[in-house]
Amino acid sequence: MMPKHSPQTSADQSSAHPPRRRRRWLSYLAIVLVAALISMLALGSFSLSYLPAQRAVLNAEMADLDEAYDLWGRIITAAEAEQLLATEAGQQTLSAANGAVHISDDLVQLGRDTFYTETFNSEQFFTDIVGWLDGGIRLGDYVGALLRLAGRGTDNLQVRLGRDVTVGGQTFERGTMLNTGIDVARGSLIPIGAKVSYDRGRIRMGLTCAVCHSVFDPESGRVIDGVTNQNLNAGLILAMASNTAAYFTHTGVDVREMESDAVMTLPDGTEYPLPNAQALEDAVDANLLAWPPGSFDTTTDLVSNPIRVPDSFTRGDHPFAWSGNQAIGPFRGLSSLNNNVFTIGADTLADADAVENLYDIDAEAYRAILLRNAALPDLRYDPANPDRTPSALIDDQGHWSPALTLADGIQLPSFPMPSLMSLISFVAGTPGSTVWQENNAMSAYQDRLVAPPPPTIADSAVRERGRQVFQGAGCAACHVGAALTNNQVLPLAEIGTAPTRAQSMEGIWDELAPPLTQSFDTPVPVPDNARVIEVPLDDEDIDQLQLAWAVDGTGGYKVKGLLGTYWNAPYLHDGGVAVGQDLETQVGVPATLMANVPVDPANSLLGLIDRQLRDRIIEANLAAGLDELVDVQGIGHEFWVDGEAGFTPDDQQDLIQYLLWPVDLPSPVATAPVAPGA
């Protein structure tokens, strides 16, 4: 792994680069920039994103799966499909009109393209509203960082500040080298997972799935698909934006409890006090700066509980989301998870009506809070100018979606109520596609991703002994099958990990609308006469669903699959079990992720199974106040494999080597065929 540096003492990434090669790279960059400028002048717009060639990917070979269709999470093999399609009833069963997804090579390729290059217009939200190119880090700072790379890849783009910046009560001096954790592939001008566009005189930057789920590996010099971006400093990057207040629902800042500095008149004529704009910005910034690298808060529950970015090795790892609440619909809920990341996680404007229903914050007032300090003046809401309402400002942008948002997507029939298919009943999609097409394509692609082996692998005898320890310690009671998971949600009382994420769906179950969607052959934008279908729930375990949605007030966490474990440290949903290479000094999140020290997978696994080391990890996390700030503790999952449990240090090391690269996994259980007309 690439050595890291502290945020204010980072070495210049270009210092050791050969001058001749740097000159060649700068010449190449100049040519590209000139070409881009010509495109801007000639076409009025352009966009750039990074899609790696297969030869640049370490795990380019994908799983060869015998799947022809997905039918609401049921796998239909090619042989079964052939039989079904021979009858009229079977043809109806496997039609997009009834919710069947035909899994073809073209669909998988669309999924890969979408995973790497599709933002669903998040660049307009992040650039024009959040202002992440107008705050502490400017576009020129990012360009300078890329220039200093001079064609080299990095797993941590270091950005030098061009000015003094104070955010969240912290001051970063001019010249400070910030560790963003942004990955850039070798020879690329664009970071992995970023899309840069120019339109109507403004340069914008948005994000794709790959920013969190694909990385540049310095050891191999190649890109790895599907792994956790362990050091992506999303909290820092967002905190540096000019209008971070637009992300307040993802933090613990409750605008309902803040002092007001302005009043707006709502459509019904009542007055609504708006929170102090600067106080809100400062509070949100301070919270975001506490997010550990590699974490992101994807829930709009007014609680700060960022989770470790999960891997995308999804085959057999259902249900999805750390609490297991994404379990309904195509690919056993994976498409719903993909959708929620793009809608809830990437454009808070789309949440307005849901926020009103769930948290009693008026939708128009919510939009006003988001837009008061918008980076683009045309979107900035001024309470002193009541004629320019927040809704009008958004509508004037001329975005094609019928919802008051800048995101590309459509409203489900249940909008604005939440459903098991979508927390805000909004589905990401671009004009010219069909409903759920791009989400389903990404699911088909992710299900074929295979984790690469670690750089070094213990011999088979060691791993076989480790598997025996795994069995003897009872790990296989939960971690069983092809993906090493029993696909269950465990109650919080049983698993004992940090509680707030498990409780994030509390109170929503009774608000859920029936899971309705337009049929999968419906074009986007959606016509008025679109066919509506109800997502079947007949085969679902309602008790498990209610546990995942915290109907009992506490909820639970899914049993995580263990494929790709080497690449996805630190461990547990909060990423709290983090240990570096030095077992004495690099223990806990503050001494690793927050100090820009790489997490060591083997030592972190030791912290997962050894109670003495875990106690030290928890102590370090709590001493830094991470439990109160972001609910990162590293507690729970007390299934010990240590001396007190009767195991030796050799047993521990054998088990760890097995977990880093499991051997001789059993074959997946065959899926029963679907009867024609089902």
Long-range contacts (C-beta under 8 A, 24 or more apart in sequence): 1-155, 1-218, 1-219, 1-598, 2-154, 2-155, 2-156, 2-218, 2-219, 2-598, 3-598, 4-156, 4-179, 4-231, 4-596, 4-597, 4-598, 5-158, 5-177, 5-179, 5-596, 6-179, 6-595, 6-596, 7-176, 7-177, 7-178, 7-179, 7-596, 8-172, 8-173, 8-176, 8-177, 9-177, 10-158, 10-177, 10-178, 10-179, 10-596, 12-148, 12-158, 12-177, 13-145, 13-148, 13-149, 13-152, 13-154, 13-158, 14-147, 14-148, 14-149, 14-150, 17-150, 17-152, 21-150, 21-151, 22-150, 22-151, 24-151, 25-150, 25-151, 26-147, 26-150, 28-151, 29-147, 29-189, 32-189, 36-198, 40-198, 44-199, 44-200, 45-197, 45-198, 45-199, 45-200, 46-197, 46-198, 47-195, 47-196, 47-197, 47-198, 48-189, 48-190, 48-195, 48-196, 48-197, 49-116, 49-117, 49-190, 49-194, 49-195, 49-196, 49-208, 50-116, 50-117, 50-185, 50-188, 50-190, 50-191, 50-192, 50-193, 50-194, 50-210, 51-112, 51-113, 51-116, 51-117, 52-116, 52-185, 52-192, 52-223, 56-185, 56-186, 56-222, 56-223, 57-222, 57-223, 57-224, 57-225, 58-217, 58-220, 58-222, 58-223, 58-224, 58-452, 59-224, 59-225, 59-226, 59-449, 59-450, 59-451, 59-452, 60-225, 61-450, 62-108, 62-448, 62-449, 62-450, 63-315, 63-447, 63-448, 63-449, 63-450, 65-315, 65-447, 65-448, 67-103, 67-447, 68-102, 68-103, 69-94, 69-100, 69-101, 69-102, 69-103, 70-100, 70-101, 70-103, 70-330, 70-331, 70-440, 70-443, 70-444, 71-99, 71-100, 71-101, 71-674, 72-99, 72-329, 72-330, 72-535, 72-536, 73-318, 73-328, 73-329, 73-330, 73-331, 73-332, 73-333, 74-671, 74-674, 75-671, 76-100, 76-673, 76-674, 77-671, 77-673, 80-673, 80-674, 83-673, 84-674, 84-676, 87-676, 89-676, 89-677, 90-676, 90-677, 92-677, 93-674, 93-676, 93-677, 93-678, 95-521, 96-434, 96-519, 96-520, 96-521, 97-519, 97-520, 97-521, 97-531, 97-533, 98-519, 98-533, 99-330, 99-517, 99-519, 99-520, 99-533, 99-535, 100-520, 101-330, 101-331, 101-440, 101-444, 101-520, 103-444, 107-440, 107-441, 107-444, 108-441, 108-444, 108-445, 108-448, 109-445, 110-437, 110-438, 110-441, 110-445, 111-438, 111-440, 111-441, 111-442, 111-443, 111-444, 111-445, 111-446, 112-445, 114-208, 114-209, 114-438, 114-441, 114-442, 114-445, 115-208, 115-209, 115-210, 115-213, 115-214, 115-442, 115-445, 115-446, 116-192, 116-193, 116-208, 116-209, 116-210, 116-214, 117-195, 117-208, 118-208, 118-430, 118-438, 119-195, 119-206, 119-207, 119-208, 119-346, 120-342, 120-346, 120-347, 120-407, 120-408, 120-409, 120-428, 120-429, 120-430, 121-206, 121-347, 121-399, 121-406, 121-407, 121-408, 122-206, 122-207, 122-342, 122-346, 122-347, 122-407, 123-195, 123-196, 123-197, 123-204, 123-205, 123-206, 123-207, 124-204, 124-206, 124-397, 124-399, 124-406, 125-206, 125-346, 125-347, 125-348, 125-349, 125-406, 125-407, 126-204, 126-205, 126-206, 126-207, 126-241, 126-346, 127-202, 127-203, 127-204, 127-205, 127-206, 127-375, 127-376, 128-202, 128-204, 128-374, 128-375, 128-376, 128-379, 128-406, 129-243, 129-246, 129-349, 129-370, 129-371, 129-374, 129-375, 129-376, 129-379, 129-406, 130-238, 130-241, 130-242, 130-243, 130-244, 130-246, 130-247, 130-375, 131-241, 131-242, 131-243, 131-373, 131-374, 131-375, 132-205, 132-237, 132-238, 132-240, 132-241, 132-242, 133-203, 133-204, 133-205, 133-375, 134-241, 134-242, 134-375, 135-165, 135-167, 135-240, 135-241, 135-242, 135-243, 135-244, 136-161, 136-163, 136-165, 136-167, 136-172, 136-239, 136-240, 136-241, 137-161, 137-178, 137-237, 137-240, 138-162, 139-203, 139-205, 142-205, 146-184, 146-189, 146-191, 149-184, 151-186, 151-187, 152-186, 153-183, 153-184, 153-185, 153-186, 153-187, 153-188, 153-216, 153-218, 153-221, 154-183, 154-184, 154-216, 154-218, 155-181, 155-183, 155-215, 155-216, 155-217, 155-218, 155-231, 156-180, 156-181, 156-182, 156-183, 156-231, 156-596, 157-181, 157-182, 157-183, 157-184, 157-191, 165-240, 167-239, 167-240, 167-244, 167-282, 167-285, 167-289, 168-239, 168-282, 168-284, 168-285, 168-286, 168-287, 168-288, 168-289, 169-282, 169-285, 169-286, 170-286, 170-289, 178-233, 178-236, 178-240, 179-231, 179-233, 179-293, 179-596, 180-232, 180-233, 180-236, 180-237, 181-229, 181-230, 181-231, 181-232, 181-233, 181-293, 181-294, 182-211, 182-232, 182-237, 183-211, 183-214, 183-215, 183-216, 183-229, 183-232, 184-216, 185-216, 185-223, 186-216, 186-221, 192-216, 192-223, 202-376, 207-346, 209-312, 209-338, 209-341, 209-442, 212-296, 212-309, 213-309, 213-311, 213-312, 219-455, 220-455, 224-452, 224-567, 225-312, 225-449, 226-311, 226-312, 226-313, 226-446, 226-449, 226-451, 226-564, 227-311, 227-312, 227-451, 227-564, 227-567, 227-568, 228-294, 228-308, 228-309, 228-310, 228-311, 228-567, 228-568, 228-569, 229-294, 229-309, 230-293, 230-294, 230-568, 230-569, 230-570, 230-593, 230-598, 230-599, 231-293, 231-294, 231-593, 231-596, 231-598, 232-293, 232-294, 232-296, 232-309, 233-293, 234-291, 234-293, 234-295, 234-296, 235-288, 235-289, 235-290, 235-291, 235-292, 235-293, 235-295, 235-306, 236-288, 236-289, 236-291, 236-293, 238-288, 239-284, 239-285, 239-286, 239-288, 239-289, 241-375, 242-373, 242-375, 243-281, 243-373, 243-374, 243-375, 244-281, 244-284, 244-285, 244-288, 245-277, 245-280, 245-281, 245-284, 245-369, 245-370, 245-372, 245-373, 246-348, 246-369, 246-370, 246-371, 246-374, 247-284, 247-288, 247-348, 248-280, 248-283, 248-284, 248-369, 249-300, 249-301, 249-302, 249-348, 249-351, 249-355, 250-297, 250-298, 250-299, 250-300, 250-304, 250-345, 250-348, 251-283, 251-284, 251-287, 251-288, 251-297, 251-302, 251-304, 252-287, 252-302, 252-303, 252-304, 253-280, 253-283, 253-284, 253-287, 253-302, 254-302, 255-280, 255-361, 255-369, 256-359, 256-360, 256-361, 258-283, 262-383, 262-384, 263-383, 264-364, 264-365, 264-368, 264-383, 264-386, 265-386, 266-362, 266-364, 266-365, 267-364, 267-389, 272-362, 272-365, 272-368, 274-365, 274-368, 274-369, 274-372, 274-383, 275-369, 277-372, 277-373, 280-369, 281-373, 287-629, 287-630, 290-626, 290-629, 290-630, 291-630, 292-575, 292-589, 292-593, 292-594, 292-626, 292-630, 292-632, 293-593, 293-594, 293-596, 294-570, 294-575, 294-593, 295-574, 295-575, 295-630, 295-632, 296-345, 298-340, 298-341, 298-344, 298-345, 299-344, 299-501, 299-504, 300-344, 300-348, 300-351, 300-354, 300-355, 301-504, 302-359, 303-500, 303-504, 303-631, 304-629, 304-630, 304-631, 305-498, 305-500, 305-501, 305-504, 305-574, 305-630, 305-631, 306-574, 306-630, 306-632, 307-501, 307-573, 307-574, 307-575, 308-570, 308-571, 308-572, 308-573, 308-574, 308-575, 310-568, 311-451, 311-564, 311-567, 311-568, 312-446, 312-449, 313-446, 313-449, 313-450, 313-451, 313-561, 313-563, 313-564, 314-443, 314-446, 314-447, 314-449, 315-446, 315-447, 315-448, 315-449, 315-482, 315-483, 315-563, 316-481, 316-482, 316-483, 316-485, 316-487, 316-561, 316-668, 317-483, 317-485, 317-487, 317-560, 317-561, 317-563, 318-487, 319-487, 319-489, 319-544, 319-548, 319-558, 320-558, 321-548, 321-558, 322-501, 322-557, 322-558, 322-560, 322-573, 323-489, 323-501, 323-502, 323-504, 323-505, 323-548, 323-550, 323-555, 323-556, 323-557, 323-558, 324-488, 324-489, 324-544, 324-547, 324-548, 324-556, 324-557, 324-558, 325-505, 325-545, 325-548, 325-549, 327-420, 327-540, 327-544, 327-545, 327-548, 328-420, 328-421, 328-515, 328-535, 328-537, 328-540, 328-545, 329-420, 329-421, 329-515, 329-517, 329-535, 330-436, 330-439, 330-440, 330-443, 331-440, 331-443, 331-444, 331-447, 334-443, 334-446, 334-447, 335-436, 335-439, 335-440, 335-442, 335-443, 336-420, 336-421, 336-422, 336-439, 338-428, 338-439, 338-442, 338-443, 338-446, 339-422, 339-427, 339-428, 339-436, 339-439, 340-422, 340-423, 342-407, 342-409, 342-428, 343-407, 343-409, 343-422, 343-423, 343-424, 343-426, 343-427, 343-428, 344-423, 344-424, 346-407, 347-405, 347-406, 347-407, 349-394, 349-404, 349-405, 349-406, 349-407, 350-403, 350-405, 350-407, 350-409, 350-424, 350-426, 351-424, 352-404, 352-405, 353-415, 353-416, 353-424, 354-416, 354-418, 354-423, 354-424, 354-425, 356-416, 357-416, 357-417, 357-418, 357-511, 358-418, 358-507, 358-508, 358-511, 364-389, 364-390, 364-391, 367-391, 367-394, 367-404, 400-431, 400-525, 401-525, 402-525, 410-435, 410-518, 410-524, 410-525, 410-526, 411-526, 412-516, 412-517, 412-518, 413-516, 413-517, 413-518, 413-532, 414-513, 414-514, 414-515, 414-516, 417-511, 417-512, 417-513, 418-508, 418-511, 418-512, 418-513, 419-512, 419-513, 419-514, 419-515, 419-516, 420-512, 420-515, 420-535, 420-537, 420-545, 421-515, 421-516, 421-517, 421-535, 423-508, 425-513, 427-517, 429-524, 430-524, 431-524, 431-525, 432-523, 432-524, 433-523, 433-524, 434-520, 434-521, 434-522, 434-523, 434-524, 435-517, 435-518, 435-519, 435-520, 435-522, 435-523, 435-524, 435-526, 435-530, 436-517, 436-520, 437-520, 437-524, 440-520, 451-563, 451-564, 451-566, 451-567, 452-567, 453-661, 454-566, 454-567, 454-601, 454-660, 454-661, 457-657, 457-660, 457-661, 458-657, 458-660, 458-661, 460-663, 462-654, 462-657, 462-658, 463-654, 463-657, 463-658, 463-661, 463-662, 463-663, 464-658, 464-663, 465-651, 465-654, 465-658, 466-654, 466-655, 466-656, 466-657, 466-658, 466-659, 467-658, 467-662, 467-663, 467-664, 469-641, 469-647, 469-651, 469-652, 469-654, 469-655, 469-658, 470-655, 470-658, 470-659, 473-639, 473-641, 473-645, 473-647, 473-655, 474-639, 475-639, 475-641, 478-559, 479-559, 479-561, 479-562, 481-666, 481-668, 481-669, 482-665, 482-666, 482-667, 482-668, 483-561, 483-562, 483-563, 484-561, 484-562, 484-563, 484-662, 484-665, 485-558, 485-559, 485-560, 485-561, 485-562, 486-559, 487-558, 487-559, 488-544, 488-558, 488-559, 489-544, 489-547, 489-548, 489-556, 489-557, 489-558, 489-559, 490-556, 490-557, 490-558, 490-559, 491-547, 491-552, 491-554, 491-555, 491-556, 492-554, 492-555, 492-556, 492-557, 493-554, 494-556, 495-556, 495-557, 495-636, 495-637, 496-635, 496-636, 496-637, 496-638, 497-557, 497-572, 497-573, 497-574, 497-633, 497-635, 497-636, 497-637, 498-572, 498-573, 498-574, 498-576, 498-627, 498-631, 498-632, 498-633, 498-634, 498-635, 498-636, 499-554, 499-631, 500-631, 501-557, 501-573, 501-574, 501-631, 502-550, 502-554, 502-555, 502-556, 502-557, 503-550, 503-553, 503-554, 503-555, 504-550, 504-555, 505-548, 505-549, 505-550, 505-555, 506-549, 506-550, 506-553, 506-555, 507-550, 508-549, 509-546, 509-549, 509-550, 509-551, 562-659, 562-662, 563-662, 565-601, 565-605, 565-659, 565-660, 566-601, 566-660, 566-661, 567-601, 569-599, 569-600, 569-601, 569-604, 569-605, 570-599, 570-604, 571-604, 571-605, 571-607, 571-608, 572-608, 572-634, 572-636, 572-637, 574-631, 574-632, 574-633, 574-634, 575-632, 576-617, 576-618, 576-621, 576-626, 576-632, 576-633, 576-634, 576-635, 577-604, 577-607, 577-608, 577-614, 577-617, 577-634, 578-604, 578-607, 578-617, 578-634, 579-603, 579-604, 579-606, 579-607, 579-613, 579-617, 583-613, 587-613, 587-616, 587-617, 587-620, 588-616, 588-617, 588-618, 588-619, 588-620, 588-621, 588-624, 588-634, 589-620, 589-621, 589-624, 589-626, 589-632, 589-634, 590-620, 590-621, 590-623, 590-624, 590-626, 591-620, 594-624, 601-660, 602-656, 602-657, 602-660, 605-655, 605-656, 605-659, 605-660, 606-652, 606-656, 607-634, 608-637, 609-639, 609-640, 609-641, 609-642, 609-652, 609-655, 609-656, 610-640, 610-641, 610-642, 610-652, 611-638, 611-640, 611-642, 611-644, 612-642
